[in-house]
Amino acid sequence: MRTITQTQIKALIEEAEKSERKRTIFRLHEHDEPVQRMVNALVPGTYITPHKHENPDKVELMSILFGRVALIQFTDSGEVKEIHIIGKHEDNKIVDIPPRTYHTMVALAPSAVLEIIQGPYDAATHKQFAPFAPLEGEDGTSDYLRQLEDKLGCFDGFYRTNVTELSTDELIILDTFFDDNCALSIGNLTRRYFRESNNVKYSHRFSDDEIQITLDKFVELGYLISQTSEQWGFSYKLTSQGGAVWESERDPDWNSFYREYTLSEDEVSTIESIASTSSELLHQFFVASIDCKRLTPNTQIMDALTHQHVDDFIYWKHFETLYELRYPFTQPRMYLFPEYRECFRQKQTWWRNTAELVRLKNKLTDE
């Protein structure tokens, strides 16, 4: 008997992330076997040409092992007929695809799927590609994939309400302005450095020219203002109108939002501050930090403050009351340990950026 471990699955996903196709296959079968079994590791941005299994007719089964993917069924003319999302915390875990059915799979997060299909494998007859979609490697695949992701209304598992006309890529740009809570230059947004600059596992698909067009559009709509400063040079900043548009799509619960600040730091300890509109949330965060060994058991709260009429917590939004806790933080790198992160994630009911907000809404992890 053979087994596949979680460590192997994560290694396959890492391999997929480095692959030009953004996916990789681990076969459990030989091509001449009557039942084909494989693990397909894939990450957002991979394109699987819509296809069907016909002559010979084959039934295909997909079961989620890790992450979150969408299975899309098409009519013969290319219209989306059905969408089924499978994921660790989704109701659906398995999709059984009948023969003669055009379908594709879209990665909503770094994922791994167990695929089972009738064999033996013959490259000449295994699948028939849909005439209504571009083949992998042809011009137009990025645009076609973008259309599918827009129909799904999500990217990298990202929840949205779809109450605006924003495309997925445009919303990702607004996410970045919210998360940074400051002015950004176009250099912060270029696709080439987007993941690294913003510490996320996904990216938009805009070219540099398209980013500039989008920023100009947002300025014209009043979502952003452009400005010039000695610190940032030419940059852009989210307006209250733009923030309201972001709110309408992401539907944030402000009572579970927090920010953390470093007030002072030396070689021995750090004074950390956490702030939220909910005092209860701050105490939950503090207790979880001790339980998960982010803070030592004897850590004491130094100050518990209440602020009224706050305008700088989120610079484009006014809050009537803000609560703050201050405490010494004597293990400044403890939060980087995997044991802490896993413990903290299990207890987490709070968020500080879009990725955490959406993870809470979707009840899934991004590890």
C-alpha positions in Angstrom: 0.0 0.0 0.0 1.1 3.6 -0.6 0.3 6.7 1.4 0.5 10.5 0.6 1.3 12.7 3.6 0.4 16.3 4.2 4.1 17.1 3.9 4.2 15.6 0.4 1.0 17.6 -0.6 2.5 20.9 0.6 5.8 20.0 -1.3 3.7 19.4 -4.4 2.0 22.8 -4.0 5.4 24.5 -3.6 6.5 22.8 -6.8 3.4 24.0 -8.6 4.0 27.6 -7.4 7.5 27.4 -9.1 6.2 25.8 -12.2 5.6 27.9 -15.4 2.1 26.2 -15.7 1.4 26.8 -12.0 0.5 23.1 -11.5 2.1 19.7 -11.2 0.8 16.1 -11.3 1.9 13.3 -9.0 0.8 10.0 -10.7 -0.2 7.0 -8.6 -0.8 4.8 -11.7 0.9 3.6 -14.9 -0.7 4.7 -18.2 -1.9 1.2 -19.1 -3.8 0.7 -15.8 -7.7 0.6 -16.0 -8.1 3.2 -13.3 -6.0 6.4 -13.4 -5.3 8.1 -10.0 -3.3 11.2 -9.5 -2.8 14.2 -7.2 -3.1 17.5 -9.1 -1.4 20.4 -7.2 -2.4 23.8 -8.6 -2.2 27.4 -7.6 -4.2 30.5 -8.7 -3.3 31.6 -12.2 -3.1 28.2 -13.7 -5.2 27.6 -16.8 -6.8 24.3 -17.6 -8.4 24.3 -21.1 -12.0 23.3 -20.9 -12.4 19.8 -22.2 -14.5 16.6 -22.1 -13.9 12.9 -22.1 -15.8 11.3 -25.0 -15.1 8.4 -27.3 -14.1 6.6 -25.2 -16.5 8.0 -22.6 -14.9 8.4 -19.2 -16.3 9.4 -15.8 -14.0 11.6 -13.7 -14.0 12.2 -10.0 -12.4 15.1 -8.2 -11.9 15.1 -4.4 -10.3 18.0 -2.5 -7.2 17.3 -0.4 -6.0 20.8 0.4 -7.1 24.4 -0.4 -10.2 25.4 -2.5 -11.0 25.0 -6.2 -14.0 25.6 -8.4 -15.2 23.0 -10.9 -17.1 24.6 -13.8 -19.3 22.8 -16.3 -20.1 24.4 -19.7 -22.8 23.9 -22.3 -21.6 22.8 -25.8 -21.7 26.5 -26.8 -19.5 27.6 -23.9 -22.0 29.1 -21.5 -21.3 28.4 -17.8 -23.9 25.7 -16.8 -22.8 24.8 -13.2 -20.2 25.8 -10.7 -19.2 23.7 -7.7 -16.7 24.8 -5.2 -14.9 22.1 -3.1 -12.7 22.9 -0.2 -11.8 21.8 3.3 -14.5 23.9 4.9 -17.0 23.7 2.0 -20.0 21.5 2.1 -18.9 20.0 -1.2 -15.9 17.7 -1.0 -16.2 15.6 -4.2 -17.4 16.3 -7.7 -18.3 13.4 -10.1 -18.1 14.5 -13.7 -20.0 12.5 -16.3 -18.6 11.8 -19.7 -19.3 14.1 -22.7 -19.3 17.1 -20.3 -17.1 20.2 -21.0 -15.5 21.2 -17.7 -12.5 23.0 -16.2 -11.0 23.6 -12.8 -10.0 27.0 -11.3 -7.7 27.3 -8.3 -9.1 29.7 -5.7 -6.1 29.1 -3.4 -3.0 26.9 -3.4 -4.7 23.5 -3.6 -4.3 19.8 -4.2 -7.0 17.6 -5.7 -7.2 13.8 -6.0 -8.4 12.9 -9.5 -9.7 9.5 -10.5 -10.6 8.6 -14.1 -11.1 5.5 -16.2 -8.0 4.3 -18.1 -6.0 3.3 -19.8 -4.4 6.6 -20.9 -4.1 7.4 -24.6 -2.9 10.9 -25.3 -4.7 10.9 -28.7 -8.1 10.1 -27.3 -8.0 11.0 -23.6 -9.7 14.4 -23.9 -11.4 16.6 -26.4 -10.7 20.4 -26.0 -13.6 22.8 -26.2 -13.8 24.8 -29.4 -15.1 27.9 -27.5 -12.0 28.4 -25.3 -8.3 29.1 -26.1 -5.8 26.2 -25.8 -3.2 26.4 -23.0 -0.3 28.5 -24.3 -2.3 30.4 -26.9 -3.1 34.1 -26.9 -6.1 35.0 -24.9 -5.8 32.4 -22.1 -5.2 35.1 -19.4 -8.3 37.1 -20.5 -10.4 33.9 -20.6 -9.3 32.8 -17.1 -10.0 36.3 -15.8 -13.5 36.1 -17.2 -14.1 32.8 -15.4 -12.7 34.2 -12.1 -14.9 37.2 -12.4 -17.9 34.9 -12.8 -16.9 33.1 -9.7 -16.7 36.4 -7.9 -13.6 35.3 -5.9 -9.9 35.0 -6.1 -7.6 33.0 -3.9 -10.7 32.2 -1.9 -11.5 35.9 -1.5 -15.1 36.6 -0.5 -16.9 39.5 -2.1 -20.5 40.6 -2.3 -20.4 41.6 -6.0 -22.5 44.7 -5.4 -20.2 46.8 -7.5 -18.9 46.7 -11.0 -15.3 46.2 -9.9 -13.4 43.4 -11.6 -11.6 41.0 -9.4 -8.3 42.6 -10.3 -9.6 46.1 -9.5 -10.8 44.9 -6.1 -7.3 43.4 -5.4 -5.8 46.8 -6.0 -8.3 48.4 -3.6 -7.4 45.7 -1.1 -3.8 46.8 -1.2 -4.7 50.4 -0.4 -6.8 49.2 2.6 -4.1 46.8 3.9 -1.3 49.4 3.7 -3.4 52.2 5.2 -1.1 54.8 3.6 -0.1 56.3 0.2 1.2 53.9 -2.4 3.2 54.4 -5.6 2.7 52.4 -8.7 5.9 50.5 -7.8 4.1 48.9 -4.9 1.5 47.5 -7.3 3.3 46.1 -10.3 2.6 42.5 -10.9 6.2 41.5 -11.0 6.7 42.4 -7.3 3.2 42.3 -6.0 3.4 39.1 -3.9 6.7 40.1 -2.3 5.8 43.8 -1.7 2.4 43.0 -0.2 3.2 39.7 1.5 0.4 37.7 -0.2 0.3 34.5 -2.2 -1.8 35.9 -5.1 -1.5 38.7 -7.6 -3.7 40.7 -10.0 -3.1 40.1 -13.7 -2.7 43.8 -14.8 0.2 44.8 -17.0 2.1 48.0 -15.8 0.1 50.0 -18.4 -3.2 48.5 -17.1 -2.3 49.4 -13.5 -1.8 53.0 -14.5 -5.1 53.1 -16.4 -6.8 51.6 -13.4 -5.3 54.2 -11.0 -6.3 57.0 -13.3 -9.8 55.5 -13.4 -10.0 55.3 -9.6 -8.9 58.9 -9.3 -11.6 60.0 -11.8 -14.2 58.1 -9.9 -13.0 59.6 -6.6 -11.8 56.3 -5.1 -8.2 57.6 -4.9 -6.4 60.9 -4.8 -3.0 61.4 -6.3 -0.4 63.4 -4.5 3.3 64.3 -4.5 5.5 64.3 -1.4 9.2 64.2 -0.6 8.7 60.8 1.2 6.6 59.0 -1.5 7.2 61.0 -4.6 4.1 60.6 -6.9 1.6 58.4 -5.1 -2.0 57.5 -4.5 -4.2 57.3 -1.4 -7.6 55.8 -0.7 -10.4 58.3 -0.2 -13.5 57.9 2.1 -15.5 57.2 -1.1 -13.0 54.5 -2.2 -13.1 53.1 1.3 -16.9 52.9 1.2 -16.7 51.0 -2.1 -14.1 48.6 -0.6 -16.4 48.1 2.4 -19.4 47.3 0.2 -17.5 44.5 -1.5 -15.6 43.0 1.5 -18.4 43.6 4.1 -16.0 43.9 7.1 -17.0 43.4 10.7 -15.2 46.4 12.3 -15.8 45.0 15.8 -13.4 42.1 15.0 -10.8 44.3 13.3 -7.5 45.3 15.1 -4.2 46.9 14.5 -1.0 46.4 16.4 1.8 48.9 16.9 5.3 48.9 18.3 5.6 51.8 20.7 9.2 51.3 21.8 11.9 48.6 21.3 15.3 47.7 22.7 17.5 44.6 23.0 15.5 43.3 26.0 11.8 44.0 25.3 9.3 45.7 23.2 6.2 47.7 24.2 3.4 46.6 22.0 0.0 48.2 21.6 -3.1 46.6 20.1 -6.2 48.7 19.3 -9.8 47.8 18.3 -13.3 49.1 18.5 -14.0 46.1 20.7 -12.5 45.8 24.2 -13.6 42.2 24.4 -11.7 41.3 21.3 -8.5 42.9 22.6 -8.7 40.7 25.8 -9.4 37.6 23.6 -6.3 38.5 21.6 -4.2 39.0 24.7 -5.3 35.7 26.3 -4.7 33.8 23.0 -1.2 35.3 22.8 -0.4 33.8 26.2 -2.1 30.5 25.5 -0.2 30.1 22.3 3.1 31.2 23.9 3.5 34.3 21.9 3.6 36.1 25.3 5.1 34.7 28.4 2.6 33.5 31.1 3.5 36.3 33.5 2.9 39.2 30.9 0.9 41.9 32.5 -1.2 44.6 30.8 0.5 48.0 31.4 -2.3 50.2 30.2 -5.9 49.8 29.1 -7.0 53.0 27.3 -10.2 54.4 25.8 -10.1 57.0 23.0 -13.1 59.0 21.8 -13.8 60.4 18.3 -10.9 58.6 16.5 -10.0 59.6 12.9 -6.5 58.0 12.5 -7.2 54.4 13.3 -8.2 54.0 9.6 -7.4 57.4 8.1 -10.5 57.5 5.8 -13.0 56.3 8.4 -14.3 57.8 11.7 -14.8 55.7 14.8 -16.6 57.0 17.9 -14.7 54.8 20.4 -11.4 53.0 20.2 -9.9 50.7 22.9 -6.2 50.1 23.4 -4.1 47.6 25.4 -0.3 48.1 26.0 2.0 45.4 27.3 5.7 44.3 27.2 6.6 41.9 24.5 9.8 40.1 25.5 9.8 37.4 22.7 9.8 39.6 19.6 10.3 36.7 17.2 8.1 34.1 18.8 5.2 34.9 16.5 7.2 33.5 13.6 7.3 30.0 15.0 4.9 27.5 13.2 3.6 26.2 16.5 2.5 29.6 17.5 0.9 30.4 14.1 -1.1 27.2 14.1 -2.4 27.7 17.6 -3.2 31.3 17.0 -5.0 30.6 13.8 -7.3 28.0 15.5 -8.3 30.6 18.1 -8.5 33.6 15.7 -11.8 35.5 15.5 -10.1 38.8 14.6 -8.5 40.2 11.4 -6.1 42.9 10.5 -5.9 42.7 6.7 -8.1 41.5 3.8 -6.6 38.0 3.6 -7.5 37.4 7.3 -10.9 38.9 6.9 -11.7 36.7 3.9 -10.3 33.6 5.6 -12.6 34.2 8.5 -15.6 34.7 6.2 -14.8 31.6 4.2 -13.6 29.6 7.3 -10.6 28.3 5.5 -6.8 28.5 6.0 -4.3 29.6 3.5 -1.5 27.4 4.7 
